[in-house]
Amino acid sequence: MDSNAPMPPRKGRDFIARHGETVFNAAGRLQGEHAHTPLTRAGFAQADEMGRALRETLGPRPALALWASPTGRALQTLAVIAEHLELDWHAARTDSRLIEIDMGEWGGRYYADLAAEGARVIDRAAGLLFPAPAGESYPEIATRVSGWLADTAGDEGDRLVIMHGISSRVLRGVMTCAADVPGFGAPAAPGLPQGSVVMIERGIESVAHLGLGHAPA
């Protein structure tokens, strides 16, 4: 699927958020597709602020479909937000196409150790991780998130989607028909601090809540 092609007309609004800070974020380790990296206290606080902000916007018990990456950190974040919204966490749906970039041989390693070995880990200008050896490329991320978008385009109502730093930026880039980031071969929306939520409606993105967390890739 061409990530730059116009997406099918999409019903409702999408509220897209990144999970809260995790123990890997705090330690400076690459998480990638790791399934279980629990939230820190700061991460739970970020989930709380997103929940409060969404309740102010949507009110209690909104007609909102809950979606998440199947990782523990995304589901923990969603549990806190769902409590604020008075929604049933058990009604949430997960999809493996919403997981984070696969970091291959770098998964779980410390940023500092890789840098000491001379590896180029982060493109500072773009704020994106470079693809890792035996890892996933950005066009591959765009293809999988585009598949999820196509499969859910006709769903009625609004959606809340909890996912990850890199993959959410690619998803948002695809949804807004952004240009490919030079050198990465796929679109990516600007990075936002943890604790932020964007709303995308008819291909137009606005920041629903700007968090106060850090924004490491």
Secondary structure in CASP SS format (residue, H / E / C, confidence):
PFRMAT SS
TARGET T0000
AUTHOR 0000-0000-0000
METHOD secondary structure of the structure
MODEL  1
M C 1.00
D C 1.00
S C 1.00
N C 1.00
A C 1.00
P C 1.00
M C 1.00
P C 1.00
P C 1.00
R C 1.00
K C 1.00
G C 1.00
R C 1.00
D E 1.00
F E 1.00
I E 1.00
A E 1.00
R E 1.00
H C 1.00
G C 1.00
E C 1.00
T E 1.00
V H 1.00
F H 1.00
N H 1.00
A H 1.00
A H 1.00
G C 1.00
R E 1.00
L C 1.00
Q C 1.00
G C 1.00
E C 1.00
H C 1.00
A C 1.00
H C 1.00
T C 1.00
P C 1.00
L E 1.00
T C 1.00
R H 1.00
A H 1.00
G H 1.00
F H 1.00
A H 1.00
Q H 1.00
A H 1.00
D H 1.00
E H 1.00
M H 1.00
G H 1.00
R H 1.00
A H 1.00
L H 1.00
R H 1.00
E H 1.00
T H 1.00
L H 1.00
G C 1.00
P C 1.00
R C 1.00
P C 1.00
A C 1.00
L E 1.00
A E 1.00
L E 1.00
W E 1.00
A E 1.00
S C 1.00
P C 1.00
T C 1.00
G H 1.00
R H 1.00
A H 1.00
L H 1.00
Q H 1.00
T H 1.00
L H 1.00
A H 1.00
V H 1.00
I H 1.00
A H 1.00
E H 1.00
H H 1.00
L H 1.00
E C 1.00
L C 1.00
D C 1.00
W H 1.00
H H 1.00
A H 1.00
A C 1.00
R E 1.00
T E 1.00
D C 1.00
S H 1.00
R H 1.00
L H 1.00
I C 1.00
E C 1.00
I C 1.00
D C 1.00
M C 1.00
G H 1.00
E H 1.00
W H 1.00
G C 1.00
G C 1.00
R C 1.00
Y E 1.00
Y H 1.00
A H 1.00
D H 1.00
L H 1.00
A H 1.00
A H 1.00
E C 1.00
G C 1.00
A C 1.00
R C 1.00
V C 1.00
I E 1.00
D E 1.00
R C 1.00
A C 1.00
A C 1.00
G C 1.00
L E 1.00
L E 1.00
F C 1.00
P C 1.00
A C 1.00
P C 1.00
A C 1.00
G C 1.00
E C 1.00
S C 1.00
Y H 1.00
P H 1.00
E H 1.00
I H 1.00
A H 1.00
T H 1.00
R H 1.00
V H 1.00
S H 1.00
G H 1.00
W H 1.00
L H 1.00
A H 1.00
D H 1.00
T H 1.00
A C 1.00
G C 1.00
D C 1.00
E C 1.00
G C 1.00
D E 1.00
R E 1.00
L E 1.00
V E 1.00
I E 1.00
M E 1.00
H C 1.00
G H 1.00
I H 1.00
S H 1.00
S H 1.00
R H 1.00
V H 1.00
L H 1.00
R H 1.00
G H 1.00
V H 1.00
M H 1.00
T C 1.00
C C 1.00
A C 1.00
A C 1.00
D E 1.00
V C 1.00
P C 1.00
G C 1.00
F C 1.00
G C 1.00
A C 1.00
P E 1.00
A C 1.00
A C 1.00
P C 1.00
G C 1.00
L C 1.00
P C 1.00
Q C 1.00
G C 1.00
S C 1.00
V E 1.00
V E 1.00
M E 1.00
I E 1.00
E E 1.00
R C 1.00
G C 1.00
I E 1.00
E E 1.00
S E 1.00
V E 1.00
A E 1.00
H E 1.00
L C 1.00
G C 1.00
L C 1.00
G C 1.00
H C 1.00
A C 1.00
P C 1.00
A C 1.00
END
